[in-house]
Amino acid sequence: MKASASAPFSSQETARWQLHADLHLGTGYAMSLLELEGWLAQARSACDVGAISQDQLDALLEEAMSIGNALAEI
């Protein structure tokens, strides 16, 4: 099914936001620093190829810092 020209988001933009949401959830549910590093590596790779924006990567990195600090206290 082809999206109409008046659609608010293109399928590519929708895919970018879905990827960001998936990375956000993966980062948020990381149970170890190693797992968190894996999600961040995926996020950096996605940003490198333009699949997510630098702003999205920055938001994930900021969230990961908080999660990493919490994991370190466990």
CHARMM-style PDB file with segment names, atoms N, HN, CA, C and O in Angstrom:
ATOM      1  N   MET     1       0.838  -1.170   0.000  1.00  0.00      PROA
ATOM      2  CA  MET     1       0.000   0.000   0.000  1.00  0.00      PROA
ATOM      3  C   MET     1       0.881   1.230   0.000  1.00  0.00      PROA
ATOM      4  O   MET     1       1.764   1.360   0.848  1.00  0.00      PROA
ATOM      5  N   LYS     2       0.661   2.115  -0.918  1.00  0.00      PROA
ATOM      6  HN  LYS     2      -0.056   2.009  -1.607  1.00  0.00      PROA
ATOM      7  CA  LYS     2       1.475   3.317  -1.036  1.00  0.00      PROA
ATOM      8  C   LYS     2       0.860   4.442  -0.212  1.00  0.00      PROA
ATOM      9  O   LYS     2      -0.347   4.675  -0.268  1.00  0.00      PROA
ATOM     10  N   ALA     3       1.696   5.137   0.550  1.00  0.00      PROA
ATOM     11  HN  ALA     3       2.677   4.948   0.596  1.00  0.00      PROA
ATOM     12  CA  ALA     3       1.219   6.248   1.366  1.00  0.00      PROA
ATOM     13  C   ALA     3       0.871   7.424   0.476  1.00  0.00      PROA
ATOM     14  O   ALA     3       1.552   7.688  -0.515  1.00  0.00      PROA
ATOM     15  N   SER     4      -0.181   8.121   0.830  1.00  0.00      PROA
ATOM     16  HN  SER     4      -0.734   7.906   1.635  1.00  0.00      PROA
ATOM     17  CA  SER     4      -0.563   9.291   0.043  1.00  0.00      PROA
ATOM     18  C   SER     4       0.387  10.437   0.330  1.00  0.00      PROA
ATOM     19  O   SER     4       1.058  10.460   1.361  1.00  0.00      PROA
ATOM     20  N   ALA     5       0.436  11.383  -0.588  1.00  0.00      PROA
ATOM     21  HN  ALA     5      -0.110  11.364  -1.425  1.00  0.00      PROA
ATOM     22  CA  ALA     5       1.344  12.519  -0.440  1.00  0.00      PROA
ATOM     23  C   ALA     5       0.968  13.377   0.758  1.00  0.00      PROA
ATOM     24  O   ALA     5       1.808  14.103   1.290  1.00  0.00      PROA
ATOM     25  N   SER     6      -0.285  13.302   1.186  1.00  0.00      PROA
ATOM     26  HN  SER     6      -0.968  12.712   0.754  1.00  0.00      PROA
ATOM     27  CA  SER     6      -0.716  14.122   2.309  1.00  0.00      PROA
ATOM     28  C   SER     6      -0.539  13.420   3.656  1.00  0.00      PROA
ATOM     29  O   SER     6      -0.889  13.978   4.696  1.00  0.00      PROA
ATOM     30  N   ALA     7      -0.001  12.206   3.643  1.00  0.00      PROA
ATOM     31  HN  ALA     7       0.283  11.753   2.799  1.00  0.00      PROA
ATOM     32  CA  ALA     7       0.220  11.480   4.895  1.00  0.00      PROA
ATOM     33  C   ALA     7       1.185  12.268   5.772  1.00  0.00      PROA
ATOM     34  O   ALA     7       2.156  12.830   5.266  1.00  0.00      PROA
ATOM     35  N   PRO     8       0.932  12.318   7.093  1.00  0.00      PROA
ATOM     36  CA  PRO     8       1.782  13.125   7.968  1.00  0.00      PROA
ATOM     37  C   PRO     8       3.230  12.649   8.037  1.00  0.00      PROA
ATOM     38  O   PRO     8       4.137  13.463   8.207  1.00  0.00      PROA
ATOM     39  N   PHE     9       3.459  11.352   7.908  1.00  0.00      PROA
ATOM     40  HN  PHE     9       2.722  10.690   7.769  1.00  0.00      PROA
ATOM     41  CA  PHE     9       4.813  10.815   7.962  1.00  0.00      PROA
ATOM     42  C   PHE     9       5.005   9.827   6.830  1.00  0.00      PROA
ATOM     43  O   PHE     9       4.104   9.049   6.514  1.00  0.00      PROA
ATOM     44  N   SER    10       6.169   9.858   6.226  1.00  0.00      PROA
ATOM     45  HN  SER    10       6.901  10.490   6.482  1.00  0.00      PROA
ATOM     46  CA  SER    10       6.484   8.872   5.199  1.00  0.00      PROA
ATOM     47  C   SER    10       6.785   7.541   5.882  1.00  0.00      PROA
ATOM     48  O   SER    10       7.030   7.492   7.088  1.00  0.00      PROA
ATOM     49  N   SER    11       6.765   6.480   5.112  1.00  0.00      PROA
ATOM     50  HN  SER    11       6.566   6.520   4.133  1.00  0.00      PROA
ATOM     51  CA  SER    11       7.082   5.171   5.696  1.00  0.00      PROA
ATOM     52  C   SER    11       8.516   5.150   6.210  1.00  0.00      PROA
ATOM     53  O   SER    11       8.813   4.475   7.196  1.00  0.00      PROA
ATOM     54  N   GLN    12       9.406   5.885   5.548  1.00  0.00      PROA
ATOM     55  HN  GLN    12       9.165   6.433   4.747  1.00  0.00      PROA
ATOM     56  CA  GLN    12      10.799   5.951   6.008  1.00  0.00      PROA
ATOM     57  C   GLN    12      10.877   6.659   7.361  1.00  0.00      PROA
ATOM     58  O   GLN    12      11.594   6.213   8.256  1.00  0.00      PROA
ATOM     59  N   GLU    13      10.143   7.754   7.507  1.00  0.00      PROA
ATOM     60  HN  GLU    13       9.561   8.116   6.779  1.00  0.00      PROA
ATOM     61  CA  GLU    13      10.149   8.481   8.780  1.00  0.00      PROA
ATOM     62  C   GLU    13       9.530   7.624   9.884  1.00  0.00      PROA
ATOM     63  O   GLU    13      10.016   7.613  11.015  1.00  0.00      PROA
ATOM     64  N   THR    14       8.469   6.917   9.553  1.00  0.00      PROA
ATOM     65  HN  THR    14       8.074   6.927   8.634  1.00  0.00      PROA
ATOM     66  CA  THR    14       7.837   6.024  10.524  1.00  0.00      PROA
ATOM     67  C   THR    14       8.814   4.938  10.954  1.00  0.00      PROA
ATOM     68  O   THR    14       8.892   4.610  12.138  1.00  0.00      PROA
ATOM     69  N   ALA    15       9.555   4.381  10.009  1.00  0.00      PROA
ATOM     70  HN  ALA    15       9.491   4.648   9.047  1.00  0.00      PROA
ATOM     71  CA  ALA    15      10.546   3.346  10.324  1.00  0.00      PROA
ATOM     72  C   ALA    15      11.646   3.907  11.224  1.00  0.00      PROA
ATOM     73  O   ALA    15      12.116   3.221  12.131  1.00  0.00      PROA
ATOM     74  N   ARG    16      12.056   5.151  10.976  1.00  0.00      PROA
ATOM     75  HN  ARG    16      11.674   5.709  10.239  1.00  0.00      PROA
ATOM     76  CA  ARG    16      13.088   5.775  11.822  1.00  0.00      PROA
ATOM     77  C   ARG    16      12.602   5.906  13.255  1.00  0.00      PROA
ATOM     78  O   ARG    16      13.335   5.604  14.196  1.00  0.00      PROA
ATOM     79  N   TRP    17      11.365   6.357  13.419  1.00  0.00      PROA
ATOM     80  HN  TRP    17      10.769   6.602  12.654  1.00  0.00      PROA
ATOM     81  CA  TRP    17      10.829   6.523  14.767  1.00  0.00      PROA
ATOM     82  C   TRP    17      10.607   5.179  15.444  1.00  0.00      PROA
ATOM     83  O   TRP    17      10.780   5.060  16.657  1.00  0.00      PROA
ATOM     84  N   GLN    18      10.224   4.159  14.669  1.00  0.00      PROA
ATOM     85  HN  GLN    18      10.084   4.256  13.683  1.00  0.00      PROA
ATOM     86  CA  GLN    18      10.051   2.825  15.242  1.00  0.00      PROA
ATOM     87  C   GLN    18      11.396   2.274  15.715  1.00  0.00      PROA
ATOM     88  O   GLN    18      11.483   1.673  16.786  1.00  0.00      PROA
ATOM     89  N   LEU    19      12.441   2.480  14.914  1.00  0.00      PROA
ATOM     90  HN  LEU    19      12.370   2.968  14.044  1.00  0.00      PROA
ATOM     91  CA  LEU    19      13.778   2.042  15.316  1.00  0.00      PROA
ATOM     92  C   LEU    19      14.197   2.751  16.590  1.00  0.00      PROA
ATOM     93  O   LEU    19      14.721   2.122  17.510  1.00  0.00      PROA
ATOM     94  N   HSD    20      13.969   4.060  16.652  1.00  0.00      PROA
ATOM     95  HN  HSD    20      13.543   4.571  15.905  1.00  0.00      PROA
ATOM     96  CA  HSD    20      14.308   4.815  17.853  1.00  0.00      PROA
ATOM     97  C   HSD    20      13.539   4.276  19.057  1.00  0.00      PROA
ATOM     98  O   HSD    20      14.105   4.136  20.142  1.00  0.00      PROA
ATOM     99  N   ALA    21      12.258   3.973  18.874  1.00  0.00      PROA
ATOM    100  HN  ALA    21      11.799   4.087  17.993  1.00  0.00      PROA
ATOM    101  CA  ALA    21      11.451   3.431  19.969  1.00  0.00      PROA
ATOM    102  C   ALA    21      11.995   2.077  20.420  1.00  0.00      PROA
ATOM    103  O   ALA    21      12.072   1.806  21.618  1.00  0.00      PROA
ATOM    104  N   ASP    22      12.369   1.235  19.472  1.00  0.00      PROA
ATOM    105  HN  ASP    22      12.307   1.456  18.498  1.00  0.00      PROA
ATOM    106  CA  ASP    22      12.939  -0.076  19.811  1.00  0.00      PROA
ATOM    107  C   ASP    22      14.244   0.077  20.591  1.00  0.00      PROA
ATOM    108  O   ASP    22      14.468  -0.621  21.580  1.00  0.00      PROA
ATOM    109  N   LEU    23      15.100   0.990  20.142  1.00  0.00      PROA
ATOM    110  HN  LEU    23      14.919   1.558  19.339  1.00  0.00      PROA
ATOM    111  CA  LEU    23      16.367   1.228  20.842  1.00  0.00      PROA
ATOM    112  C   LEU    23      16.109   1.801  22.234  1.00  0.00      PROA
ATOM    113  O   LEU    23      16.792   1.447  23.195  1.00  0.00      PROA
ATOM    114  N   HSD    24      15.127   2.683  22.334  1.00  0.00      PROA
ATOM    115  HN  HSD    24      14.572   2.971  21.553  1.00  0.00      PROA
ATOM    116  CA  HSD    24      14.760   3.279  23.618  1.00  0.00      PROA
ATOM    117  C   HSD    24      14.298   2.195  24.597  1.00  0.00      PROA
ATOM    118  O   HSD    24      14.719   2.176  25.754  1.00  0.00      PROA
ATOM    119  N   LEU    25      13.437   1.301  24.129  1.00  0.00      PROA
ATOM    120  HN  LEU    25      13.095   1.316  23.190  1.00  0.00      PROA
ATOM    121  CA  LEU    25      12.961   0.215  24.993  1.00  0.00      PROA
ATOM    122  C   LEU    25      14.095  -0.726  25.380  1.00  0.00      PROA
ATOM    123  O   LEU    25      14.204  -1.122  26.541  1.00  0.00      PROA
ATOM    124  N   GLY    26      14.932  -1.084  24.425  1.00  0.00      PROA
ATOM    125  HN  GLY    26      14.844  -0.762  23.482  1.00  0.00      PROA
ATOM    126  CA  GLY    26      16.054  -1.969  24.712  1.00  0.00      PROA
ATOM    127  C   GLY    26      16.994  -1.366  25.730  1.00  0.00      PROA
ATOM    128  O   GLY    26      17.458  -2.049  26.643  1.00  0.00      PROA
ATOM    129  N   THR    27      17.273  -0.089  25.574  1.00  0.00      PROA
ATOM    130  HN  THR    27      16.896   0.466  24.833  1.00  0.00      PROA
ATOM    131  CA  THR    27      18.137   0.617  26.517  1.00  0.00      PROA
ATOM    132  C   THR    27      17.487   0.658  27.893  1.00  0.00      PROA
ATOM    133  O   THR    27      18.143   0.424  28.908  1.00  0.00      PROA
ATOM    134  N   GLY    28      16.202   0.955  27.916  1.00  0.00      PROA
ATOM    135  HN  GLY    28      15.670   1.145  27.091  1.00  0.00      PROA
ATOM    136  CA  GLY    28      15.482   1.070  29.186  1.00  0.00      PROA
ATOM    137  C   GLY    28      15.371  -0.233  29.952  1.00  0.00      PROA
ATOM    138  O   GLY    28      15.312  -0.228  31.182  1.00  0.00      PROA
ATOM    139  N   TYR    29      15.342  -1.350  29.238  1.00  0.00      PROA
ATOM    140  HN  TYR    29      15.390  -1.354  28.239  1.00  0.00      PROA
ATOM    141  CA  TYR    29      15.199  -2.646  29.888  1.00  0.00      PROA
ATOM    142  C   TYR    29      16.519  -3.403  30.027  1.00  0.00      PROA
ATOM    143  O   TYR    29      16.518  -4.576  30.401  1.00  0.00      PROA
ATOM    144  N   ALA    30      17.636  -2.754  29.735  1.00  0.00      PROA
ATOM    145  HN  ALA    30      17.637  -1.802  29.432  1.00  0.00      PROA
ATOM    146  CA  ALA    30      18.945  -3.407  29.875  1.00  0.00      PROA
ATOM    147  C   ALA    30      19.138  -3.854  31.321  1.00  0.00      PROA
ATOM    148  O   ALA    30      18.874  -3.102  32.260  1.00  0.00      PROA
ATOM    149  N   MET    31      19.597  -5.078  31.478  1.00  0.00      PROA
ATOM    150  HN  MET    31      19.811  -5.689  30.716  1.00  0.00      PROA
ATOM    151  CA  MET    31      19.772  -5.645  32.813  1.00  0.00      PROA
ATOM    152  C   MET    31      21.234  -5.679  33.259  1.00  0.00      PROA
ATOM    153  O   MET    31      21.538  -6.108  34.373  1.00  0.00      PROA
ATOM    154  N   SER    32      22.131  -5.228  32.393  1.00  0.00      PROA
ATOM    155  HN  SER    32      21.884  -4.880  31.489  1.00  0.00      PROA
ATOM    156  CA  SER    32      23.547  -5.204  32.751  1.00  0.00      PROA
ATOM    157  C   SER    32      24.229  -4.099  31.951  1.00  0.00      PROA
ATOM    158  O   SER    32      23.700  -3.620  30.948  1.00  0.00      PROA
ATOM    159  N   LEU    33      25.395  -3.712  32.408  1.00  0.00      PROA
ATOM    160  HN  LEU    33      25.825  -4.102  33.223  1.00  0.00      PROA
ATOM    161  CA  LEU    33      26.156  -2.701  31.674  1.00  0.00      PROA
ATOM    162  C   LEU    33      26.564  -3.214  30.303  1.00  0.00      PROA
ATOM    163  O   LEU    33      26.601  -2.447  29.341  1.00  0.00      PROA
ATOM    164  N   LEU    34      26.868  -4.493  30.202  1.00  0.00      PROA
ATOM    165  HN  LEU    34      26.839  -5.116  30.984  1.00  0.00      PROA
ATOM    166  CA  LEU    34      27.240  -5.087  28.919  1.00  0.00      PROA
ATOM    167  C   LEU    34      26.070  -5.023  27.933  1.00  0.00      PROA
ATOM    168  O   LEU    34      26.259  -4.684  26.764  1.00  0.00      PROA
ATOM    169  N   GLU    35      24.878  -5.346  28.400  1.00  0.00      PROA
ATOM    170  HN  GLU    35      24.725  -5.622  29.350  1.00  0.00      PROA
ATOM    171  CA  GLU    35      23.691  -5.269  27.541  1.00  0.00      PROA
ATOM    172  C   GLU    35      23.426  -3.819  27.128  1.00  0.00      PROA
ATOM    173  O   GLU    35      23.089  -3.552  25.974  1.00  0.00      PROA
ATOM    174  N   LEU    36      23.576  -2.901  28.053  1.00  0.00      PROA
ATOM    175  HN  LEU    36      23.850  -3.117  28.990  1.00  0.00      PROA
ATOM    176  CA  LEU    36      23.387  -1.484  27.762  1.00  0.00      PROA
ATOM    177  C   LEU    36      24.383  -1.022  26.702  1.00  0.00      PROA
ATOM    178  O   LEU    36      24.014  -0.290  25.784  1.00  0.00      PROA
ATOM    179  N   GLU    37      25.639  -1.444  26.822  1.00  0.00      PROA
ATOM    180  HN  GLU    37      25.938  -2.039  27.568  1.00  0.00      PROA
ATOM    181  CA  GLU    37      26.653  -1.097  25.824  1.00  0.00      PROA
ATOM    182  C   GLU    37      26.287  -1.644  24.450  1.00  0.00      PROA
ATOM    183  O   GLU    37      26.537  -0.989  23.438  1.00  0.00      PROA
ATOM    184  N   GLY    38      25.701  -2.833  24.404  1.00  0.00      PROA
ATOM    185  HN  GLY    38      25.498  -3.365  25.226  1.00  0.00      PROA
ATOM    186  CA  GLY    38      25.268  -3.417  23.136  1.00  0.00      PROA
ATOM    187  C   GLY    38      24.181  -2.592  22.469  1.00  0.00      PROA
ATOM    188  O   GLY    38      24.226  -2.355  21.262  1.00  0.00      PROA
ATOM    189  N   TRP    39      23.200  -2.153  23.257  1.00  0.00      PROA
ATOM    190  HN  TRP    39      23.162  -2.345  24.237  1.00  0.00      PROA
ATOM    191  CA  TRP    39      22.138  -1.308  22.699  1.00  0.00      PROA
ATOM    192  C   TRP    39      22.705   0.019  22.202  1.00  0.00      PROA
ATOM    193  O   TRP    39      22.292   0.523  21.158  1.00  0.00      PROA
ATOM    194  N   LEU    40      23.643   0.580  22.946  1.00  0.00      PROA
ATOM    195  HN  LEU    40      23.978   0.171  23.795  1.00  0.00      PROA
ATOM    196  CA  LEU    40      24.239   1.853  22.523  1.00  0.00      PROA
ATOM    197  C   LEU    40      25.068   1.682  21.258  1.00  0.00      PROA
ATOM    198  O   LEU    40      25.088   2.575  20.411  1.00  0.00      PROA
ATOM    199  N   ALA    41      25.745   0.564  21.118  1.00  0.00      PROA
ATOM    200  HN  ALA    41      25.729  -0.161  21.806  1.00  0.00      PROA
ATOM    201  CA  ALA    41      26.500   0.294  19.891  1.00  0.00      PROA
ATOM    202  C   ALA    41      25.552   0.224  18.697  1.00  0.00      PROA
ATOM    203  O   ALA    41      25.861   0.740  17.623  1.00  0.00      PROA
ATOM    204  N   GLN    42      24.400  -0.414  18.889  1.00  0.00      PROA
ATOM    205  HN  GLN    42      24.149  -0.833  19.762  1.00  0.00      PROA
ATOM    206  CA  GLN    42      23.406  -0.471  17.813  1.00  0.00      PROA
ATOM    207  C   GLN    42      22.891   0.925  17.482  1.00  0.00      PROA
ATOM    208  O   GLN    42      22.702   1.258  16.312  1.00  0.00      PROA
ATOM    209  N   ALA    43      22.667   1.735  18.501  1.00  0.00      PROA
ATOM    210  HN  ALA    43      22.821   1.464  19.451  1.00  0.00      PROA
ATOM    211  CA  ALA    43      22.177   3.094  18.283  1.00  0.00      PROA
ATOM    212  C   ALA    43      23.211   3.932  17.531  1.00  0.00      PROA
ATOM    213  O   ALA    43      22.860   4.680  16.619  1.00  0.00      PROA
ATOM    214  N   ARG    44      24.475   3.807  17.909  1.00  0.00      PROA
ATOM    215  HN  ARG    44      24.761   3.199  18.650  1.00  0.00      PROA
ATOM    216  CA  ARG    44      25.528   4.557  17.209  1.00  0.00      PROA
ATOM    217  C   ARG    44      25.624   4.127  15.746  1.00  0.00      PROA
ATOM    218  O   ARG    44      25.780   4.964  14.857  1.00  0.00      PROA
ATOM    219  N   SER    45      25.532   2.833  15.503  1.00  0.00      PROA
ATOM    220  HN  SER    45      25.405   2.152  16.225  1.00  0.00      PROA
ATOM    221  CA  SER    45      25.569   2.330  14.123  1.00  0.00      PROA
ATOM    222  C   SER    45      24.382   2.854  13.326  1.00  0.00      PROA
ATOM    223  O   SER    45      24.527   3.237  12.165  1.00  0.00      PROA
ATOM    224  N   ALA    46      23.216   2.868  13.950  1.00  0.00      PROA
ATOM    225  HN  ALA    46      23.099   2.557  14.893  1.00  0.00      PROA
ATOM    226  CA  ALA    46      22.017   3.376  13.276  1.00  0.00      PROA
ATOM    227  C   ALA    46      22.178   4.854  12.936  1.00  0.00      PROA
ATOM    228  O   ALA    46      21.754   5.296  11.869  1.00  0.00      PROA
ATOM    229  N   CYS    47      22.779   5.606  13.824  1.00  0.00      PROA
ATOM    230  HN  CYS    47      23.124   5.246  14.691  1.00  0.00      PROA
ATOM    231  CA  CYS    47      23.016   7.025  13.566  1.00  0.00      PROA
ATOM    232  C   CYS    47      24.046   7.208  12.458  1.00  0.00      PROA
ATOM    233  O   CYS    47      23.897   8.088  11.610  1.00  0.00      PROA
ATOM    234  N   ASP    48      25.078   6.392  12.463  1.00  0.00      PROA
ATOM    235  HN  ASP    48      25.200   5.678  13.152  1.00  0.00      PROA
ATOM    236  CA  ASP    48      26.131   6.485  11.441  1.00  0.00      PROA
ATOM    237  C   ASP    48      25.589   6.310  10.032  1.00  0.00      PROA
ATOM    238  O   ASP    48      26.090   6.929   9.093  1.00  0.00      PROA
ATOM    239  N   VAL    49      24.567   5.468   9.877  1.00  0.00      PROA
ATOM    240  HN  VAL    49      24.160   4.966  10.640  1.00  0.00      PROA
ATOM    241  CA  VAL    49      24.005   5.229   8.542  1.00  0.00      PROA
ATOM    242  C   VAL    49      22.767   6.087   8.279  1.00  0.00      PROA
ATOM    243  O   VAL    49      22.122   5.947   7.240  1.00  0.00      PROA
ATOM    244  N   GLY    50      22.438   6.969   9.214  1.00  0.00      PROA
ATOM    245  HN  GLY    50      22.962   7.082  10.058  1.00  0.00      PROA
ATOM    246  CA  GLY    50      21.314   7.874   9.016  1.00  0.00      PROA
ATOM    247  C   GLY    50      19.954   7.293   9.347  1.00  0.00      PROA
ATOM    248  O   GLY    50      18.927   7.872   8.993  1.00  0.00      PROA
ATOM    249  N   ALA    51      19.935   6.145  10.026  1.00  0.00      PROA
ATOM    250  HN  ALA    51      20.769   5.675  10.314  1.00  0.00      PROA
ATOM    251  CA  ALA    51      18.658   5.515  10.367  1.00  0.00      PROA
ATOM    252  C   ALA    51      17.961   6.227  11.528  1.00  0.00      PROA
ATOM    253  O   ALA    51      16.734   6.200  11.624  1.00  0.00      PROA
ATOM    254  N   ILE    52      18.735   6.861  12.406  1.00  0.00      PROA
ATOM    255  HN  ILE    52      19.732   6.883  12.328  1.00  0.00      PROA
ATOM    256  CA  ILE    52      18.182   7.738  13.438  1.00  0.00      PROA
ATOM    257  C   ILE    52      18.996   9.024  13.418  1.00  0.00      PROA
ATOM    258  O   ILE    52      20.129   9.050  12.937  1.00  0.00      PROA
ATOM    259  N   SER    53      18.409  10.081  13.943  1.00  0.00      PROA
ATOM    260  HN  SER    53      17.489  10.060  14.335  1.00  0.00      PROA
ATOM    261  CA  SER    53      19.089  11.379  13.933  1.00  0.00      PROA
ATOM    262  C   SER    53      20.079  11.494  15.095  1.00  0.00      PROA
ATOM    263  O   SER    53      20.042  10.712  16.045  1.00  0.00      PROA
ATOM    264  N   GLN    54      20.950  12.472  14.994  1.00  0.00      PROA
ATOM    265  HN  GLN    54      20.980  13.107  14.222  1.00  0.00      PROA
ATOM    266  CA  GLN    54      21.903  12.727  16.075  1.00  0.00      PROA
ATOM    267  C   GLN    54      21.164  13.115  17.349  1.00  0.00      PROA
ATOM    268  O   GLN    54      21.581  12.734  18.443  1.00  0.00      PROA
ATOM    269  N   ASP    55      20.070  13.869  17.224  1.00  0.00      PROA
ATOM    270  HN  ASP    55      19.731  14.178  16.336  1.00  0.00      PROA
ATOM    271  CA  ASP    55      19.279  14.235  18.402  1.00  0.00      PROA
ATOM    272  C   ASP    55      18.702  12.998  19.088  1.00  0.00      PROA
ATOM    273  O   ASP    55      18.677  12.918  20.316  1.00  0.00      PROA
ATOM    274  N   GLN    56      18.240  12.036  18.291  1.00  0.00      PROA
ATOM    275  HN  GLN    56      18.260  12.101  17.294  1.00  0.00      PROA
ATOM    276  CA  GLN    56      17.714  10.801  18.861  1.00  0.00      PROA
ATOM    277  C   GLN    56      18.823  10.023  19.562  1.00  0.00      PROA
ATOM    278  O   GLN    56      18.613   9.479  20.646  1.00  0.00      PROA
ATOM    279  N   LEU    57      19.992   9.969  18.950  1.00  0.00      PROA
ATOM    280  HN  LEU    57      20.162  10.410  18.069  1.00  0.00      PROA
ATOM    281  CA  LEU    57      21.126   9.287  19.577  1.00  0.00      PROA
ATOM    282  C   LEU    57      21.503   9.977  20.881  1.00  0.00      PROA
ATOM    283  O   LEU    57      21.748   9.314  21.888  1.00  0.00      PROA
ATOM    284  N   ASP    58      21.551  11.296  20.865  1.00  0.00      PROA
ATOM    285  HN  ASP    58      21.352  11.835  20.047  1.00  0.00      PROA
ATOM    286  CA  ASP    58      21.896  12.039  22.079  1.00  0.00      PROA
ATOM    287  C   ASP    58      20.906  11.746  23.209  1.00  0.00      PROA
ATOM    288  O   ASP    58      21.306  11.599  24.364  1.00  0.00      PROA
ATOM    289  N   ALA    59      19.615  11.661  22.876  1.00  0.00      PROA
ATOM    290  HN  ALA    59      19.291  11.780  21.937  1.00  0.00      PROA
ATOM    291  CA  ALA    59      18.598  11.353  23.885  1.00  0.00      PROA
ATOM    292  C   ALA    59      18.813   9.952  24.453  1.00  0.00      PROA
ATOM    293  O   ALA    59      18.682   9.737  25.658  1.00  0.00      PROA
ATOM    294  N   LEU    60      19.142   9.004  23.584  1.00  0.00      PROA
ATOM    295  HN  LEU    60      19.249   9.179  22.605  1.00  0.00      PROA
ATOM    296  CA  LEU    60      19.415   7.639  24.049  1.00  0.00      PROA
ATOM    297  C   LEU    60      20.653   7.598  24.936  1.00  0.00      PROA
ATOM    298  O   LEU    60      20.666   6.899  25.950  1.00  0.00      PROA
ATOM    299  N   LEU    61      21.691   8.341  24.564  1.00  0.00      PROA
ATOM    300  HN  LEU    61      21.680   8.909  23.741  1.00  0.00      PROA
ATOM    301  CA  LEU    61      22.916   8.368  25.369  1.00  0.00      PROA
ATOM    302  C   LEU    61      22.659   8.975  26.743  1.00  0.00      PROA
ATOM    303  O   LEU    61      23.184   8.495  27.748  1.00  0.00      PROA
ATOM    304  N   GLU    62      21.850  10.030  26.784  1.00  0.00      PROA
ATOM    305  HN  GLU    62      21.424  10.420  25.967  1.00  0.00      PROA
ATOM    306  CA  GLU    62      21.525  10.665  28.061  1.00  0.00      PROA
ATOM    307  C   GLU    62      20.754   9.694  28.960  1.00  0.00      PROA
ATOM    308  O   GLU    62      21.037   9.576  30.152  1.00  0.00      PROA
ATOM    309  N   GLU    63      19.785   9.009  28.375  1.00  0.00      PROA
ATOM    310  HN  GLU    63      19.555   9.105  27.407  1.00  0.00      PROA
ATOM    311  CA  GLU    63      19.022   8.025  29.135  1.00  0.00      PROA
ATOM    312  C   GLU    63      19.931   6.890  29.608  1.00  0.00      PROA
ATOM    313  O   GLU    63      19.819   6.431  30.745  1.00  0.00      PROA
ATOM    314  N   ALA    64      20.819   6.449  28.742  1.00  0.00      PROA
ATOM    315  HN  ALA    64      20.910   6.822  27.819  1.00  0.00      PROA
ATOM    316  CA  ALA    64      21.719   5.347  29.083  1.00  0.00      PROA
ATOM    317  C   ALA    64      22.647   5.718  30.239  1.00  0.00      PROA
ATOM    318  O   ALA    64      22.997   4.861  31.051  1.00  0.00      PROA
ATOM    319  N   MET    65      23.041   6.974  30.318  1.00  0.00      PROA
ATOM    320  HN  MET    65      22.756   7.669  29.659  1.00  0.00      PROA
ATOM    321  CA  MET    65      23.896   7.401  31.431  1.00  0.00      PROA
ATOM    322  C   MET    65      23.167   7.221  32.759  1.00  0.00      PROA
ATOM    323  O   MET    65      23.752   6.753  33.735  1.00  0.00      PROA
ATOM    324  N   SER    66      21.896   7.592  32.794  1.00  0.00      PROA
ATOM    325  HN  SER    66      21.420   7.973  32.001  1.00  0.00      PROA
ATOM    326  CA  SER    66      21.107   7.418  34.020  1.00  0.00      PROA
ATOM    327  C   SER    66      20.946   5.945  34.362  1.00  0.00      PROA
ATOM    328  O   SER    66      21.090   5.543  35.516  1.00  0.00      PROA
ATOM    329  N   ILE    67      20.647   5.152  33.348  1.00  0.00      PROA
ATOM    330  HN  ILE    67      20.530   5.479  32.411  1.00  0.00      PROA
ATOM    331  CA  ILE    67      20.464   3.715  33.564  1.00  0.00      PROA
ATOM    332  C   ILE    67      21.776   3.072  33.994  1.00  0.00      PROA
ATOM    333  O   ILE    67      21.796   2.233  34.895  1.00  0.00      PROA
ATOM    334  N   GLY    68      22.875   3.467  33.348  1.00  0.00      PROA
ATOM    335  HN  GLY    68      22.859   4.149  32.617  1.00  0.00      PROA
ATOM    336  CA  GLY    68      24.187   2.936  33.706  1.00  0.00      PROA
ATOM    337  C   GLY    68      24.549   3.243  35.147  1.00  0.00      PROA
ATOM    338  O   GLY    68      25.095   2.393  35.850  1.00  0.00      PROA
ATOM    339  N   ASN    69      24.245   4.459  35.589  1.00  0.00      PROA
ATOM    340  HN  ASN    69      23.802   5.149  35.018  1.00  0.00      PROA
ATOM    341  CA  ASN    69      24.510   4.816  36.983  1.00  0.00      PROA
ATOM    342  C   ASN    69      23.683   3.957  37.931  1.00  0.00      PROA
ATOM    343  O   ASN    69      24.179   3.520  38.969  1.00  0.00      PROA
ATOM    344  N   ALA    70      22.424   3.717  37.575  1.00  0.00      PROA
ATOM    345  HN  ALA    70      22.021   4.072  36.732  1.00  0.00      PROA
ATOM    346  CA  ALA    70      21.562   2.878  38.415  1.00  0.00      PROA
ATOM    347  C   ALA    70      22.062   1.435  38.437  1.00  0.00      PROA
ATOM    348  O   ALA    70      22.074   0.799  39.491  1.00  0.00      PROA
ATOM    349  N   LEU    71      22.473   0.919  37.283  1.00  0.00      PROA
ATOM    350  HN  LEU    71      22.464   1.436  36.427  1.00  0.00      PROA
ATOM    351  CA  LEU    71      22.988  -0.453  37.227  1.00  0.00      PROA
ATOM    352  C   LEU    71      24.265  -0.600  38.048  1.00  0.00      PROA
ATOM    353  O   LEU    71      24.488  -1.636  38.675  1.00  0.00      PROA
ATOM    354  N   ALA    72      25.094   0.424  38.046  1.00  0.00      PROA
ATOM    355  HN  ALA    72      24.912   1.266  37.538  1.00  0.00      PROA
ATOM    356  CA  ALA    72      26.354   0.364  38.789  1.00  0.00      PROA
ATOM    357  C   ALA    72      26.113   0.300  40.299  1.00  0.00      PROA
ATOM    358  O   ALA    72      26.944  -0.218  41.044  1.00  0.00      PROA
ATOM    359  N   GLU    73      24.972   0.830  40.743  1.00  0.00      PROA
ATOM    360  HN  GLU    73      24.297   1.251  40.138  1.00  0.00      PROA
ATOM    361  CA  GLU    73      24.657   0.825  42.170  1.00  0.00      PROA
ATOM    362  C   GLU    73      24.090  -0.506  42.645  1.00  0.00      PROA
ATOM    363  O   GLU    73      24.022  -0.763  43.847  1.00  0.00      PROA
ATOM    364  N   ILE    74      23.687  -1.346  41.707  1.00  0.00      PROA
ATOM    365  HN  ILE    74      23.743  -1.137  40.730  1.00  0.00      PROA
ATOM    366  CA  ILE    74      23.065  -2.633  42.078  1.00  0.00      PROA
ATOM    367  C   ILE    74      24.128  -3.619  42.517  1.00  0.00      PROA
ATOM    368  OT1 ILE    74      23.809  -4.755  42.868  1.00  0.00      PROA
TER     369      ILE     74
END
